[in-house]
Amino acid sequence: MTRILPLAETGHLPRWRQPVSLLFLMAVAMPLAFSTWSALLNNFVIERAGFTGVEIGWLHTVREIPGLLAVAVLAILLLFREQSVAGWMLVLLGVSTAVTAWFPTLGGIMMITFLSSVGFHYFETVNQSLQLQWIDKARAPKVLGWIVATGSAASLVAYAAIMLTWKTLGLSYNSVYLASGGLCALIAVFCLIAYPRFEAPHPQRKSIVLRRRYWLYYALQLMAGARRQIFVVFAAFMMVEKFGFGVEKITALMLINFIANMALAPLIGRFIARFGEQKSMLVEYGGLFCVFLLYGGLYWFDWGLWLAAVLYVVDHLFFAMSFAQKTYFQKIGDPADMAPTAAVAFTINHIAAVFLPALLGYLWVTSPGAVFGLAAGMAATSFLLSLLVPRHPSPGNETRLGGGTGWEPAAA
């Protein structure tokens, strides 16, 4: 029987078996599958399945359905512990990624993408909850910064291997997907076997929790999901469709992204710890507003390949700052709300994500620049919302509007 160990009693464990070490190990496993899938996806679907902007939009709509249904993870948590759910969802993500190339048709790609998306989104939901429960508030920005850097390092290794060996070893989509997804699944199984089940001091509610005082966090999540989808779906697709980037060039761009994230994520964590979540959000959303306007200019004015590549890297750097939303909620939230609110936040984050890719796929084939113009408007809206984040958020001081709504652990 798996041992259950309260967090307060984990100090005697070897460092590699500490709760935070498990978070770092899972942060390595997930990108090995997901980042490899992302790096190869656009070339794979264009070369093997003849996708256009319409099909890629529908594919990402299907991919985001499990995110919209993230609240369903609360039903799973009635039967299983969060830590176990995280491990098994990583297994599902890894196995689904491993067999992606076996289904080179529209229906097949959508089916396997849906399964891998269930693994990814449900893992991310419970993983966010575990991070906020297991990491002390005072250390959270710095530790989360290092976790982001660790995930970037794993992606860096995967992308470097693809870039250096894709042509020289004559790799196929099937061999790369099998290797990356299989390694993710193996690490996940190790996490399930090698670690005791850690028990946080605050039992988590297993029902849907919606609180009025969290409204600003919900609004930020909604806009982040809509804005991020435009980047995830169409920025990389633009690099392949408009500028003819092959697998090696797309991978090289992502390689640069993750080198930058490795270096900057810990610095971003220290920045948040010193200056607060609001300043980080203002920098992120203001920067993204400018980036999306320039993306539109690539189509309106045909500015060229090198600007597109620079914008793609800068875009990733701004998105690396997004964990400020996590620490903002950690500071204002009831400790028992971490799991249910993570599930609710993922669902809110994916409301627009389910509809936008398919709808904007049709706009893309007539006016790609307009798609990025819409994203700039979303970034501006997020910037305005972030002006309401207090310098020192806490229960009862959730927003700058009248000092919050007053805190009490109200019923769900």
Secondary structure as UniProt FT lines:
FT   STRAND          4..6
FT   HELIX           7..9
FT   TURN            11..12
FT   HELIX           15..17
FT   HELIX           19..49
FT   HELIX           53..68
FT   HELIX           70..72
FT   HELIX           73..77
FT   TURN            78..79
FT   HELIX           82..98
FT   HELIX           100..102
FT   HELIX           106..134
FT   TURN            137..139
FT   HELIX           140..165
FT   TURN            166..170
FT   HELIX           173..194
FT   STRAND          197..199
FT   HELIX           212..214
FT   HELIX           215..230
FT   HELIX           231..235
FT   HELIX           236..241
FT   TURN            242..243
FT   HELIX           247..275
FT   HELIX           277..300
FT   HELIX           305..319
FT   HELIX           320..323
FT   HELIX           324..332
FT   HELIX           335..337
FT   HELIX           338..349
FT   HELIX           351..364
FT   TURN            365..366
FT   HELIX           368..386
FT   TURN            387..388
FT   TURN            395..396
FT   TURN            402..403
//
